[in-house]
Amino acid sequence: MRAGATKRITVSGTIVAFLLVAGLGNQWVFKEVWTQGRDENKWYLTLLRIIGYPVWIVDRNDLGDEFHEVFTTRYVTAGFVGFALLLLVVAALLALGARGLGERSGGFTAFVVGWFSLVIGGAVYGLTVVAIAYDDDPLIRRGPGFDRTMAHAQSGAYFGVLVGWLVGLAAVAAYRSATTYGPPASPLSPGGYGPPFGYGPPSASAGPGYGAPSPYDAPTTIRPAGPPPTAPPRPTGAPDTPPGGYRP
């Protein structure tokens, strides 16, 4: 696991999700797509309708009489609440998924987690709209009860499938930018943990009996292996008495 990867992935992925919903799901993009391209069967208009499903509306009057009656006050409130829950779900899934990233497959796992988080977040947005504005007719799909709930959840999941890879790329970039944990510092290296046994003279704050080391505390010389050294042979005729001046 890389240092700071969890925070970086969570923040960057949530910001990208916010920009996607804010840029594609606003009322101005919605109005342009549905009013100007209603009679045109072009693939990019269909794509914009799908990825612009998480709608948030500021001014209902700007939508005109055609959409003004559809987007009631409850639907507008549901859009903002669903937007907030989408970001919370994305952030929570990114944070949970980033905790289990490994060093070898961390980049690929971060990409999958980022993509998957927006799919679930989009589905939660759809369920929130149904829960708050359940008595309003859906704009795109119509149907009572369970059918309506599944239609909104699927529309939100489609949004995540089509643009969730951008959140995945943001998660990968955040993971790559995080620093990698290095090997543990050697105890004897500069900046490490210091000598392993704390050799050295005791500090001045030590109690009595811990003065300067005596000569007897010095380490003894290790004698090489082999028989002990013998004294040189005494010359013939040498006296057995010690030299003069010797006193016992």
N, C-alpha and C positions, 0 to 999 in steps of 0.2 A: 504493500500500500504506500502511496506517495503522500508526502506531507502536504496538507492543505488541499488535497484533491476533492474531498467531500464538499467543502465549502465552495470551492471554485465551480464544481460541476452544478451544484444546486443553484447558485446565483446566476451563472451564465445561462443555464437552460431555462430558468424561470423568466429571465429578461427576454430571451428569444421568443418564448411562448407569448409573453405580453405584447411584444411588437407584432407578432403574427395576427393575434386577435384584434389588436388596436388598428392595424393597418388594413386588414381584409374584412373585418366584420363591422365596420362603422356604417352609419346610416347613409352616408354619401356614396360609398361604393355600392351598397345594396340598391339604392335608388337608381343609380346609373345603369347597373346591370339589368335590373328587372323592368325598367321603363323603356330604355333605348334598344334593348336586345330581345324583347319579348317575342317578336315574329321572326327572329333570325336563329336558325339552327346551326350555330357555330360552336365548335368544340371548346374554345377558350371561354365562351360565355357560360357554357354548362359547368366548366371547371371553376369559374369565379363564383357561380351560385353555390357550388358545393363547399368550397373553402371559405366562403363568406357566411356560413351558417351561424357561428356564434355572434349574433348581432347585438350591438349595444347602441341605444338610441338616446340622443340628448334632446332633440327638438322634434316632437311628433308632428307639429304643424308643417314642418319642412317637407314631410313625405307626401303631402297632398291628400285629397279626399279618398283616393284609391287605397292608400296604405294607412291613412290616419285612423280609419275605423278598425283596421285589423290589429294594429299595435295599440292595445289599450294600456292604461296605466299599470295594470298588473303585469302585462307582458313586458313592458319597459323595465319594471322593477325586477322581474325574473331574469332579464338579460344581464343586468348589473350583478345580481347575486350569483348567477351562474358563471359570469366572467371571473368573479373573485374566487369561487370554489374551484374553477378550472386551474387557476394559478396555484392555489393551495395544494391541489392533488398533484400537479406536476412537481412542485417543490418537494412534497413529501416522498413521492416515488423516487425522485432523483437522489434525495438524501439517503433513503434506505438502500437503494441500489448501489450507490457509490461506496457504501461501507464494505461491501463484499467484493470489491474489485481486486484482482490479482495483478502481479507485475507482468505476466506473460500475455494474457488475453484481456488486460484491463481496457485497452482502447476499444476493442470490438464490443465488449460488454457495456461500456459507457454509451456507445452508439445505440445499442439495442434498448437499453434502459431509457435513454432520452426519447427515442421514437415511441416506445410503448407508453411512456408517461403522458404524452399528448393525446394518444388514442383514448386512454382511460379518462383523461381530463375532459375531452370533447364529449364523451358519453355522459359524464357527470353533468356537464352543462345542459345537455338535452333533458336529462331526468329532472334537473332543477326547474327548467322552464315548464315542464308538465306539472310538477308539484305545486308551483306558485300560480301559473296561469292555465290550470287544467280545464277551465270552462270556456276558454277562447278557442276558436277554430285555428288549427295550425295553418301557417301561410302556404307551405309547399305540399305537405301530405295531410290528408284528412282521414279521420277514423276515430271511433270512440274507444275509451277504455284502454285495454292492453295494447291494441294496435297503434293507438296514438303514442303511447309511451315508448314502444319499440321503434316507431318511426323517428322520433326525436333522438333517441339514443343512438340509432344507426347513423343519422345525419351528423351527429357530433363525432362519432367514431370515424366516419369517412373523412371528416376534416383532419383528424389526427393522422390517418393513414397517408393522406396526400402531402401534408406539410410537416409531419412529425420528424422526418429525417433531418430537417434543419435544426431542431432541438438536439438530435443525436450528434450532429456535427459540432454543435457548440459544446456538448458534453465531452467529446473527444478532444477538442482544442483545449478545454480547461484541464483535462487530465494530462495532456502532454505538457502543458505549461507548468504543472506542479513539479516541485523538486523531488528527487528520488532519495530515499534513505540510503546513506553510505554504510560501509562496514564499520563495526564498532571500533572506537579509538583504542590504540595500544596503550597499556598502562604506563609504558616508559617513553611514549612519544610526546612531543610538546603539545600542550593543550589537552592531554589525556587526563587520567584520573590520578596521576602521581605515582610515586614508588609503591609497590605492592604491600610492603610491610612497614612503611613509615620510618626508614632508617634516618639517622641524623641526631644531633645533640638535642636534648629535651629543651623545652621552652622555659622561659623565666618564671612562668606561672606554675611550674611543677612543684610539688610538695617537697619536704625535706627528704634527703636521701637520694635525690636525683640530680646530683651535681655533675661536674665535668667527668667524662669517662677516664678511668685510671689506665695506666699502661697494661695492667693485667687484663683489661677488657678488650685489648687489641686481638684480632684474630691470629691464631698461631699459624706458622708456616706448615704447609702440608708436606710431609716427608715422602720422597719418591719411593716407589715399591722396590724391594730388594733387602738384602741382609743389612743389619745396622753397621755403621762404620766402626772400624777397630783402630786402637791407638798404634802409632808407629813403634816398631821394635826398639828396645833400649840397647844402646851400644854395650859391647862387652867391657866389663870392668868399671862400669859406672856405679858410683856409690848409691846406696839405698836411702841415704839421708837426703832431705830436701836441701836446696841451695841455701847459702848463708842469708841471714836476715829474716828467715822465716820464723814466725812465732805462731804457735797454735792459738 
